[in-house]
Amino acid sequence: MSNPSEVLLDVNGLQKRYADGTLAVQEITLNVRAREFVSIVGPSGCGKTTLLKTICALLAPTKGTVKLHGTLITEPPPQMVLVFQDYARSLFPWLTVSGNVMFPLRKRKDISQADKEQASQRAIEAVGLTKFAKHFPWQLSGGMQQRVAIARAVAFRPEILLLDEPFASVDALTRADLEDLTLALRDEFGITMLLVTHDIDEAVYLSDRVFVLSTPPSTVLEEIPIPLAQPRDQVRTRSEAGFLQLRNHIHGLIGKKKDDGMKSFILDKVPSTLELESDPVS
């Protein structure tokens, strides 16, 4: 088990320019500590998905480095799992829901067969698909297919899970359940989480830190610690004054142009920048 203070993932000066000359990511530097939940938010088209794919080596960076446990990543590492936004392309159409969730577990030798089956069943149950375990992806709605992709990822118990808006296709109640499930799995299995989302409320609710990206080509506008009490609660946490302040602060940053002179900085080094008010006393 990794030390919680250890920097697990280190992204330094990452840039991505496509073959047609499009500069999607200008320069991103960030890190994720072991067992931490970090979210990345930013305006549409700012390169959040490109950033995730470059971090896990599905795309090669133009400049910069990505290291896991201090080791340079040059190909997709087995300790990482990416939940794609495009669920239709990530599922095997010839396998059932159960078969899709079990697939990445089949060759893992560090987990017993009983634990594999339990992890698969628990994940399927958690996303509300127990009754559809024998169905094929083409028999399911789009939202249900994305739940299968999420279940497959959490069942694998990776060291770090990369999430590309994984809850976008599910209903509000299921989304809340999956958010809490993700936090519970992080705590139970020590999984580190890196989430890309357009939902600012979701980022604040789930995260220990949030990185806000600029308009494209993207850089980090701000790194924001989320000092909300643990464990999080869907009603209590979202009602806290601190939650509302953080959400509003991030809303004010989204879409901000880089030429406004905004520099990337860490709030805990500039404590006067954002102070959370206490909840009013009844």
ZADO-1210 file (C-alpha; in nm, 4 decimals, padded with zeros to 6 digits):
<atoms>
<atom x="00.0000" y="00.0000" z="00.0000" code="MET" pos="1"/>
<atom x="00.1327" y="00.3414" z="-00.0951" code="SER" pos="2"/>
<atom x="00.2115" y="00.6055" z="00.1651" code="ASN" pos="3"/>
<atom x="-00.0663" y="00.8718" z="00.1588" code="PRO" pos="4"/>
<atom x="00.1961" y="01.1491" z="00.1541" code="SER" pos="5"/>
<atom x="00.3726" y="00.9973" z="-00.1469" code="GLU" pos="6"/>
<atom x="00.3388" y="01.1701" z="-00.4843" code="VAL" pos="7"/>
<atom x="00.1970" y="00.8850" z="-00.6897" code="LEU" pos="8"/>
<atom x="00.1449" y="01.0655" z="-01.0207" code="LEU" pos="9"/>
<atom x="00.3692" y="01.3513" z="-01.1329" code="ASP" pos="10"/>
<atom x="00.2859" y="01.5486" z="-01.4496" code="VAL" pos="11"/>
<atom x="00.5533" y="01.8037" z="-01.5385" code="ASN" pos="12"/>
<atom x="00.5353" y="02.0600" z="-01.8205" code="GLY" pos="13"/>
<atom x="00.3031" y="01.8417" z="-02.0288" code="LEU" pos="14"/>
<atom x="00.2204" y="01.9716" z="-02.3762" code="GLN" pos="15"/>
<atom x="00.0192" y="01.8089" z="-02.6547" code="LYS" pos="16"/>
<atom x="00.0145" y="01.9296" z="-03.0136" code="ARG" pos="17"/>
<atom x="-00.1674" y="01.7220" z="-03.2731" code="TYR" pos="18"/>
<atom x="-00.0285" y="01.6356" z="-03.6162" code="ALA" pos="19"/>
<atom x="-00.2409" y="01.9045" z="-03.7819" code="ASP" pos="20"/>
<atom x="-00.0681" y="02.1672" z="-03.5683" code="GLY" pos="21"/>
<atom x="-00.3504" y="02.2132" z="-03.3174" code="THR" pos="22"/>
<atom x="-00.2106" y="02.2910" z="-02.9728" code="LEU" pos="23"/>
<atom x="-00.4588" y="02.1276" z="-02.7332" code="ALA" pos="24"/>
<atom x="-00.2568" y="02.1436" z="-02.4120" code="VAL" pos="25"/>
<atom x="00.0023" y="02.4184" z="-02.3760" code="GLN" pos="26"/>
<atom x="00.1637" y="02.3343" z="-02.0423" code="GLU" pos="27"/>
<atom x="00.0204" y="02.1344" z="-01.7540" code="ILE" pos="28"/>
<atom x="00.2024" y="02.0634" z="-01.4299" code="THR" pos="29"/>
<atom x="00.0200" y="01.8804" z="-01.1521" code="LEU" pos="30"/>
<atom x="00.0629" y="01.5942" z="-00.9103" code="ASN" pos="31"/>
<atom x="-00.1627" y="01.3457" z="-00.7372" code="VAL" pos="32"/>
<atom x="-00.0752" y="01.1908" z="-00.4030" code="ARG" pos="33"/>
<atom x="-00.1503" y="00.8317" z="-00.3121" code="ALA" pos="34"/>
<atom x="-00.5180" y="00.7722" z="-00.2137" code="ARG" pos="35"/>
<atom x="-00.6059" y="01.1297" z="-00.3070" code="GLU" pos="36"/>
<atom x="-00.9100" y="01.2342" z="-00.5091" code="PHE" pos="37"/>
<atom x="-00.8201" y="01.5072" z="-00.7596" code="VAL" pos="38"/>
<atom x="-01.0526" y="01.6621" z="-01.0179" code="SER" pos="39"/>
<atom x="-00.9807" y="01.8626" z="-01.3315" code="ILE" pos="40"/>
<atom x="-01.2411" y="02.1125" z="-01.4504" code="VAL" pos="41"/>
<atom x="-01.2377" y="02.3674" z="-01.7296" code="GLY" pos="42"/>
<atom x="-01.4344" y="02.5090" z="-02.0214" code="PRO" pos="43"/>
<atom x="-01.5494" y="02.2847" z="-02.3061" code="SER" pos="44"/>
<atom x="-01.2765" y="02.2114" z="-02.5559" code="GLY" pos="45"/>
<atom x="-00.9905" y="02.2992" z="-02.3218" code="CYS" pos="46"/>
<atom x="-00.8240" y="01.9601" z="-02.3621" code="GLY" pos="47"/>
<atom x="-00.9292" y="01.7753" z="-02.0448" code="LYS" pos="48"/>
<atom x="-00.9817" y="01.4428" z="-02.2221" code="THR" pos="49"/>
<atom x="-00.6625" y="01.4897" z="-02.4242" code="THR" pos="50"/>
<atom x="-00.4803" y="01.5473" z="-02.0967" code="LEU" pos="51"/>
<atom x="-00.6121" y="01.2231" z="-01.9450" code="LEU" pos="52"/>
<atom x="-00.5212" y="01.0205" z="-02.2536" code="LYS" pos="53"/>
<atom x="-00.1718" y="01.1691" z="-02.2529" code="THR" pos="54"/>
<atom x="-00.1267" y="01.0984" z="-01.8824" code="ILE" pos="55"/>
<atom x="-00.1990" y="00.7275" z="-01.9326" code="CYS" pos="56"/>
<atom x="00.0125" y="00.7138" z="-02.2528" code="ALA" pos="57"/>
<atom x="-00.2710" y="00.6506" z="-02.4959" code="LEU" pos="58"/>
<atom x="-00.1358" y="00.9669" z="-02.6593" code="LEU" pos="59"/>
<atom x="00.2302" y="01.0639" z="-02.6703" code="ALA" pos="60"/>
<atom x="00.3128" y="01.4058" z="-02.5230" code="PRO" pos="61"/>
<atom x="00.4781" y="01.6687" z="-02.7424" code="THR" pos="62"/>
<atom x="00.6757" y="01.7933" z="-02.4441" code="LYS" pos="63"/>
<atom x="00.6965" y="01.7179" z="-02.0743" code="GLY" pos="64"/>
<atom x="00.6861" y="01.4021" z="-01.8673" code="THR" pos="65"/>
<atom x="00.4431" y="01.1830" z="-01.6766" code="VAL" pos="66"/>
<atom x="00.5778" y="00.9672" z="-01.3937" code="LYS" pos="67"/>
<atom x="00.4103" y="00.7034" z="-01.1792" code="LEU" pos="68"/>
<atom x="00.5979" y="00.6250" z="-00.8567" code="HIS" pos="69"/>
<atom x="00.8845" y="00.8228" z="-01.0065" code="GLY" pos="70"/>
<atom x="00.9043" y="00.5998" z="-01.3159" code="THR" pos="71"/>
<atom x="00.8545" y="00.7590" z="-01.6577" code="LEU" pos="72"/>
<atom x="00.5372" y="00.6426" z="-01.8324" code="ILE" pos="73"/>
<atom x="00.5912" y="00.5559" z="-02.1997" code="THR" pos="74"/>
<atom x="00.3086" y="00.3042" z="-02.2438" code="GLU" pos="75"/>
<atom x="-00.0211" y="00.2418" z="-02.0619" code="PRO" pos="76"/>
<atom x="00.0730" y="00.1110" z="-01.7154" code="PRO" pos="77"/>
<atom x="-00.1194" y="-00.1802" z="-01.5613" code="PRO" pos="78"/>
<atom x="-00.1691" y="00.0212" z="-01.2408" code="GLN" pos="79"/>
<atom x="-00.3943" y="00.2677" z="-01.4272" code="MET" pos="80"/>
<atom x="-00.7478" y="00.2213" z="-01.5544" code="VAL" pos="81"/>
<atom x="-00.9234" y="00.4803" z="-01.7699" code="LEU" pos="82"/>
<atom x="-01.3035" y="00.5016" z="-01.7813" code="VAL" pos="83"/>
<atom x="-01.3825" y="00.6437" z="-02.1237" code="PHE" pos="84"/>
<atom x="-01.6543" y="00.8970" z="-02.1865" code="GLN" pos="85"/>
<atom x="-01.7487" y="00.7057" z="-02.5032" code="ASP" pos="86"/>
<atom x="-01.8804" y="00.3897" z="-02.3393" code="TYR" pos="87"/>
<atom x="-02.0013" y="00.2405" z="-02.6713" code="ALA" pos="88"/>
<atom x="-01.6408" y="00.1856" z="-02.7834" code="ARG" pos="89"/>
<atom x="-01.5080" y="00.0538" z="-02.4542" code="SER" pos="90"/>
<atom x="-01.7364" y="-00.2462" z="-02.4053" code="LEU" pos="91"/>
<atom x="-01.7089" y="-00.5839" z="-02.5755" code="PHE" pos="92"/>
<atom x="-02.0421" y="-00.6353" z="-02.7575" code="PRO" pos="93"/>
<atom x="-02.0047" y="-01.0159" z="-02.7570" code="TRP" pos="94"/>
<atom x="-01.9723" y="-01.0330" z="-02.3768" code="LEU" pos="95"/>
<atom x="-02.2518" y="-00.9981" z="-02.1233" code="THR" pos="96"/>
<atom x="-02.2514" y="-00.7328" z="-01.8529" code="VAL" pos="97"/>
<atom x="-02.0969" y="-00.9851" z="-01.6153" code="SER" pos="98"/>
<atom x="-01.8432" y="-01.0910" z="-01.8775" code="GLY" pos="99"/>
<atom x="-01.7397" y="-00.7308" z="-01.9456" code="ASN" pos="100"/>
<atom x="-01.6903" y="-00.6544" z="-01.5778" code="VAL" pos="101"/>
<atom x="-01.4965" y="-00.9772" z="-01.5185" code="MET" pos="102"/>
<atom x="-01.2812" y="-00.9477" z="-01.8316" code="PHE" pos="103"/>
<atom x="-00.9900" y="-00.7414" z="-01.6930" code="PRO" pos="104"/>
<atom x="-00.9860" y="-00.9491" z="-01.3744" code="LEU" pos="105"/>
<atom x="-00.9349" y="-01.2845" z="-01.5459" code="ARG" pos="106"/>
<atom x="-00.5555" y="-01.2702" z="-01.5628" code="LYS" pos="107"/>
<atom x="-00.4913" y="-01.1011" z="-01.2294" code="ARG" pos="108"/>
<atom x="-00.2957" y="-01.3442" z="-01.0137" code="LYS" pos="109"/>
<atom x="-00.2956" y="-01.1265" z="-00.7004" code="ASP" pos="110"/>
<atom x="-00.6709" y="-01.1740" z="-00.6452" code="ILE" pos="111"/>
<atom x="-00.8395" y="-01.5070" z="-00.5747" code="SER" pos="112"/>
<atom x="-01.1191" y="-01.6291" z="-00.7970" code="GLN" pos="113"/>
<atom x="-01.3686" y="-01.5837" z="-00.5147" code="ALA" pos="114"/>
<atom x="-01.2548" y="-01.2221" z="-00.4658" code="ASP" pos="115"/>
<atom x="-01.2794" y="-01.1595" z="-00.8407" code="LYS" pos="116"/>
<atom x="-01.6371" y="-01.2844" z="-00.8481" code="GLU" pos="117"/>
<atom x="-01.7251" y="-01.0860" z="-00.5363" code="GLN" pos="118"/>
<atom x="-01.5690" y="-00.7672" z="-00.6779" code="ALA" pos="119"/>
<atom x="-01.7548" y="-00.8134" z="-01.0050" code="SER" pos="120"/>
<atom x="-02.0893" y="-00.8813" z="-00.8393" code="GLN" pos="121"/>
<atom x="-02.0492" y="-00.5899" z="-00.5991" code="ARG" pos="122"/>
<atom x="-01.9660" y="-00.3490" z="-00.8793" code="ALA" pos="123"/>
<atom x="-02.2596" y="-00.4635" z="-01.0908" code="ILE" pos="124"/>
<atom x="-02.4932" y="-00.4302" z="-00.7934" code="GLU" pos="125"/>
<atom x="-02.3541" y="-00.0865" z="-00.7075" code="ALA" pos="126"/>
<atom x="-02.4405" y="00.0520" z="-01.0511" code="VAL" pos="127"/>
<atom x="-02.7895" y="-00.1011" z="-01.0384" code="GLY" pos="128"/>
<atom x="-02.7475" y="-00.3665" z="-01.3082" code="LEU" pos="129"/>
<atom x="-02.7850" y="-00.6908" z="-01.1139" code="THR" pos="130"/>
<atom x="-03.0974" y="-00.7841" z="-01.3107" code="LYS" pos="131"/>
<atom x="-02.9123" y="-00.7195" z="-01.6351" code="PHE" pos="132"/>
<atom x="-02.5957" y="-00.9170" z="-01.5585" code="ALA" pos="133"/>
<atom x="-02.6677" y="-01.1652" z="-01.8406" code="LYS" pos="134"/>
<atom x="-02.7619" y="-00.8992" z="-02.0948" code="HIS" pos="135"/>
<atom x="-02.5343" y="-00.7835" z="-02.3749" code="PHE" pos="136"/>
<atom x="-02.4355" y="-00.4174" z="-02.4201" code="PRO" pos="137"/>
<atom x="-02.6496" y="-00.3790" z="-02.7314" code="TRP" pos="138"/>
<atom x="-02.9530" y="-00.4725" z="-02.5210" code="GLN" pos="139"/>
<atom x="-02.8934" y="-00.1834" z="-02.2826" code="LEU" pos="140"/>
<atom x="-02.9538" y="00.1911" z="-02.2979" code="SER" pos="141"/>
<atom x="-02.6624" y="00.4293" z="-02.3323" code="GLY" pos="142"/>
<atom x="-02.6696" y="00.5188" z="-01.9639" code="GLY" pos="143"/>
<atom x="-02.6732" y="00.1536" z="-01.8637" code="MET" pos="144"/>
<atom x="-02.3759" y="00.0817" z="-02.0898" code="GLN" pos="145"/>
<atom x="-02.1769" y="00.3533" z="-01.9157" code="GLN" pos="146"/>
<atom x="-02.2613" y="00.1958" z="-01.5807" code="ARG" pos="147"/>
<atom x="-02.1086" y="-00.1281" z="-01.7093" code="VAL" pos="148"/>
<atom x="-01.7882" y="00.0580" z="-01.7976" code="ALA" pos="149"/>
<atom x="-01.7762" y="00.2138" z="-01.4506" code="ILE" pos="150"/>
<atom x="-01.8408" y="-00.1211" z="-01.2829" code="ALA" pos="151"/>
<atom x="-01.5612" y="-00.2847" z="-01.4820" code="ARG" pos="152"/>
<atom x="-01.3150" y="-00.0167" z="-01.3756" code="ALA" pos="153"/>
<atom x="-01.3909" y="-00.0191" z="-01.0038" code="VAL" pos="154"/>
<atom x="-01.3992" y="-00.3999" z="-00.9942" code="ALA" pos="155"/>
<atom x="-01.0401" y="-00.4104" z="-01.1251" code="PHE" pos="156"/>
<atom x="-00.9183" y="-00.2214" z="-00.8146" code="ARG" pos="157"/>
<atom x="-00.6468" y="-00.0226" z="-00.9923" code="PRO" pos="158"/>
<atom x="-00.3875" y="00.1790" z="-00.8064" code="GLU" pos="159"/>
<atom x="-00.5053" y="00.4923" z="-00.9850" code="ILE" pos="160"/>
<atom x="-00.8343" y="00.5368" z="-01.1669" code="LEU" pos="161"/>
<atom x="-00.8686" y="00.7984" z="-01.4414" code="LEU" pos="162"/>
<atom x="-01.2298" y="00.9072" z="-01.4888" code="LEU" pos="163"/>
<atom x="-01.3412" y="01.0946" z="-01.8019" code="ASP" pos="164"/>
<atom x="-01.6862" y="01.2245" z="-01.7002" code="GLU" pos="165"/>
<atom x="-01.8011" y="00.8731" z="-01.6103" code="PRO" pos="166"/>
<atom x="-02.1294" y="00.9784" z="-01.4495" code="PHE" pos="167"/>
<atom x="-02.2519" y="01.2056" z="-01.7271" code="ALA" pos="168"/>
<atom x="-02.4934" y="00.9502" z="-01.8756" code="SER" pos="169"/>
<atom x="-02.6726" y="00.8367" z="-01.5603" code="VAL" pos="170"/>
<atom x="-02.9715" y="00.9848" z="-01.3814" code="ASP" pos="171"/>
<atom x="-02.9275" y="01.2202" z="-01.0863" code="ALA" pos="172"/>
<atom x="-02.9993" y="00.9665" z="-00.8117" code="LEU" pos="173"/>
<atom x="-02.7714" y="00.7037" z="-00.9660" code="THR" pos="174"/>
<atom x="-02.5058" y="00.9686" z="-01.0157" code="ARG" pos="175"/>
<atom x="-02.5123" y="01.0540" z="-00.6455" code="ALA" pos="176"/>
<atom x="-02.4930" y="00.6842" z="-00.5550" code="ASP" pos="177"/>
<atom x="-02.1970" y="00.6333" z="-00.7888" code="LEU" pos="178"/>
<atom x="-02.0194" y="00.9370" z="-00.6468" code="GLU" pos="179"/>
<atom x="-02.0513" y="00.7946" z="-00.2970" code="ASP" pos="180"/>
<atom x="-01.9532" y="00.4479" z="-00.4199" code="LEU" pos="181"/>
<atom x="-01.6383" y="00.5924" z="-00.5761" code="THR" pos="182"/>
<atom x="-01.5429" y="00.7606" z="-00.2498" code="LEU" pos="183"/>
<atom x="-01.6148" y="00.4410" z="-00.0560" code="ALA" pos="184"/>
<atom x="-01.3974" y="00.2355" z="-00.2915" code="LEU" pos="185"/>
<atom x="-01.1195" y="00.4914" z="-00.2656" code="ARG" pos="186"/>
<atom x="-01.1294" y="00.4596" z="00.1129" code="ASP" pos="187"/>
<atom x="-01.1712" y="00.0815" z="00.1256" code="GLU" pos="188"/>
<atom x="-00.9143" y="-00.0190" z="-00.1360" code="PHE" pos="189"/>
<atom x="-00.6853" y="00.2837" z="-00.1304" code="GLY" pos="190"/>
<atom x="-00.7522" y="00.3682" z="-00.4962" code="ILE" pos="191"/>
<atom x="-00.6238" y="00.7053" z="-00.6140" code="THR" pos="192"/>
<atom x="-00.8713" y="00.8984" z="-00.8308" code="MET" pos="193"/>
<atom x="-00.8171" y="01.1536" z="-01.1075" code="LEU" pos="194"/>
<atom x="-01.1465" y="01.2840" z="-01.2457" code="LEU" pos="195"/>
<atom x="-01.2275" y="01.5046" z="-01.5430" code="VAL" pos="196"/>
<atom x="-01.5724" y="01.6604" z="-01.5203" code="THR" pos="197"/>
<atom x="-01.7791" y="01.9554" z="-01.6388" code="HIS" pos="198"/>
<atom x="-01.9831" y="01.9354" z="-01.3177" code="ASP" pos="199"/>
<atom x="-01.8270" y="02.1806" z="-01.0724" code="ILE" pos="200"/>
<atom x="-02.0502" y="02.0675" z="-00.7848" code="ASP" pos="201"/>
<atom x="-01.9368" y="01.7095" z="-00.8437" code="GLU" pos="202"/>
<atom x="-01.5704" y="01.8117" z="-00.8468" code="ALA" pos="203"/>
<atom x="-01.6027" y="01.9997" z="-00.5175" code="VAL" pos="204"/>
<atom x="-01.8039" y="01.7214" z="-00.3534" code="TYR" pos="205"/>
<atom x="-01.5640" y="01.4412" z="-00.4451" code="LEU" pos="206"/>
<atom x="-01.2244" y="01.6033" z="-00.4353" code="SER" pos="207"/>
<atom x="-00.9355" y="01.6738" z="-00.2053" code="ASP" pos="208"/>
<atom x="-00.8041" y="01.9182" z="-00.4679" code="ARG" pos="209"/>
<atom x="-00.9379" y="02.0678" z="-00.7914" code="VAL" pos="210"/>
<atom x="-00.7289" y="02.1910" z="-01.0843" code="PHE" pos="211"/>
<atom x="-00.9000" y="02.4562" z="-01.2979" code="VAL" pos="212"/>
<atom x="-00.7853" y="02.4738" z="-01.6610" code="LEU" pos="213"/>
<atom x="-00.7866" y="02.7786" z="-01.8866" code="SER" pos="214"/>
<atom x="-00.9396" y="02.8181" z="-02.2295" code="THR" pos="215"/>
<atom x="-00.7447" y="02.6291" z="-02.4987" code="PRO" pos="216"/>
<atom x="-00.4601" y="02.5730" z="-02.5369" code="PRO" pos="217"/>
<atom x="-00.4899" y="02.4885" z="-02.1707" code="SER" pos="218"/>
<atom x="-00.2744" y="02.5688" z="-01.8730" code="THR" pos="219"/>
<atom x="-00.3530" y="02.5416" z="-01.5019" code="VAL" pos="220"/>
<atom x="-00.5277" y="02.8582" z="-01.3865" code="LEU" pos="221"/>
<atom x="-00.5508" y="02.7526" z="-01.0263" code="GLU" pos="222"/>
<atom x="-00.5039" y="02.4604" z="-00.7909" code="GLU" pos="223"/>
<atom x="-00.7700" y="02.4635" z="-00.5204" code="ILE" pos="224"/>
<atom x="-00.7571" y="02.2581" z="-00.2001" code="PRO" pos="225"/>
<atom x="-01.0996" y="02.1366" z="-00.0853" code="ILE" pos="226"/>
<atom x="-01.0931" y="02.1493" z="00.2969" code="PRO" pos="227"/>
<atom x="-01.4445" y="02.0110" z="00.3459" code="LEU" pos="228"/>
<atom x="-01.5035" y="01.7619" z="00.6255" code="ALA" pos="229"/>
<atom x="-01.4807" y="01.3887" z="00.5646" code="GLN" pos="230"/>
<atom x="-01.6776" y="01.1743" z="00.5154" code="PRO" pos="231"/>
<atom x="-01.8787" y="01.3633" z="00.2567" code="ARG" pos="232"/>
<atom x="-02.2576" y="01.3553" z="00.2615" code="ASP" pos="233"/>
<atom x="-02.4754" y="01.4437" z="-00.0366" code="GLN" pos="234"/>
<atom x="-02.7113" y="01.6656" z="00.1632" code="VAL" pos="235"/>
<atom x="-02.4953" y="01.7978" z="00.4469" code="ARG" pos="236"/>
<atom x="-02.1786" y="01.8652" z="00.2454" code="THR" pos="237"/>
<atom x="-02.3563" y="02.0370" z="-00.0422" code="ARG" pos="238"/>
<atom x="-02.5372" y="02.2633" z="00.2058" code="SER" pos="239"/>
<atom x="-02.2237" y="02.3893" z="00.3796" code="GLU" pos="240"/>
<atom x="-02.1176" y="02.7509" z="00.3303" code="ALA" pos="241"/>
<atom x="-01.7675" y="02.6345" z="00.2382" code="GLY" pos="242"/>
<atom x="-01.9021" y="02.4132" z="-00.0398" code="PHE" pos="243"/>
<atom x="-02.1011" y="02.7004" z="-00.1878" code="LEU" pos="244"/>
<atom x="-01.8034" y="02.9359" z="-00.1713" code="GLN" pos="245"/>
<atom x="-01.5741" y="02.6889" z="-00.3447" code="LEU" pos="246"/>
<atom x="-01.8308" y="02.6163" z="-00.6142" code="ARG" pos="247"/>
<atom x="-01.8866" y="02.9854" z="-00.6811" code="ASN" pos="248"/>
<atom x="-01.5127" y="03.0539" z="-00.6854" code="HIS" pos="249"/>
<atom x="-01.4549" y="02.7853" z="-00.9499" code="ILE" pos="250"/>
<atom x="-01.7525" y="02.9084" z="-01.1522" code="HIS" pos="251"/>
<atom x="-01.5851" y="03.2485" z="-01.1623" code="GLY" pos="252"/>
<atom x="-01.2648" y="03.0969" z="-01.3005" code="LEU" pos="253"/>
<atom x="-01.4153" y="02.8793" z="-01.5726" code="ILE" pos="254"/>
<atom x="-01.3675" y="03.0383" z="-01.9111" code="GLY" pos="255"/>
<atom x="-01.1193" y="03.2909" z="-01.7826" code="LYS" pos="256"/>
<atom x="-00.8666" y="03.3833" z="-02.0514" code="LYS" pos="257"/>
<atom x="-00.5004" y="03.3280" z="-01.9877" code="LYS" pos="258"/>
<atom x="-00.4103" y="03.6786" z="-02.1058" code="ASP" pos="259"/>
<atom x="-00.5981" y="03.8219" z="-01.8097" code="ASP" pos="260"/>
<atom x="-00.2684" y="03.7787" z="-01.6320" code="GLY" pos="261"/>
<atom x="-00.3896" y="03.4915" z="-01.4128" code="MET" pos="262"/>
<atom x="-00.0978" y="03.2831" z="-01.2914" code="LYS" pos="263"/>
<atom x="-00.1105" y="02.9248" z="-01.1698" code="SER" pos="264"/>
<atom x="-00.0642" y="02.9037" z="-00.7939" code="PHE" pos="265"/>
<atom x="-00.1489" y="02.6891" z="-00.4939" code="ILE" pos="266"/>
<atom x="-00.4018" y="02.8321" z="-00.2548" code="LEU" pos="267"/>
<atom x="-00.2458" y="02.6862" z="00.0550" code="ASP" pos="268"/>
<atom x="00.0573" y="02.9022" z="-00.0203" code="LYS" pos="269"/>
<atom x="-00.1646" y="03.2089" z="-00.0551" code="VAL" pos="270"/>
<atom x="-00.4118" y="03.1643" z="00.2322" code="PRO" pos="271"/>
<atom x="-00.5583" y="03.5112" z="00.1979" code="SER" pos="272"/>
<atom x="-00.6827" y="03.4389" z="-00.1539" code="THR" pos="273"/>
<atom x="-00.9794" y="03.2306" z="-00.0434" code="LEU" pos="274"/>
<atom x="-01.0981" y="03.1926" z="00.3123" code="GLU" pos="275"/>
<atom x="-01.3922" y="02.9691" z="00.3866" code="LEU" pos="276"/>
<atom x="-01.6531" y="03.1205" z="00.6109" code="GLU" pos="277"/>
<atom x="-01.7936" y="02.9149" z="00.8934" code="SER" pos="278"/>
<atom x="-02.1518" y="02.7983" z="00.8739" code="ASP" pos="279"/>
<atom x="-02.3838" y="03.0436" z="01.0498" code="PRO" pos="280"/>
<atom x="-02.4701" y="02.9473" z="01.4032" code="VAL" pos="281"/>
<atom x="-02.8381" y="02.8737" z="01.4511" code="SER" pos="282"/>
</atoms>
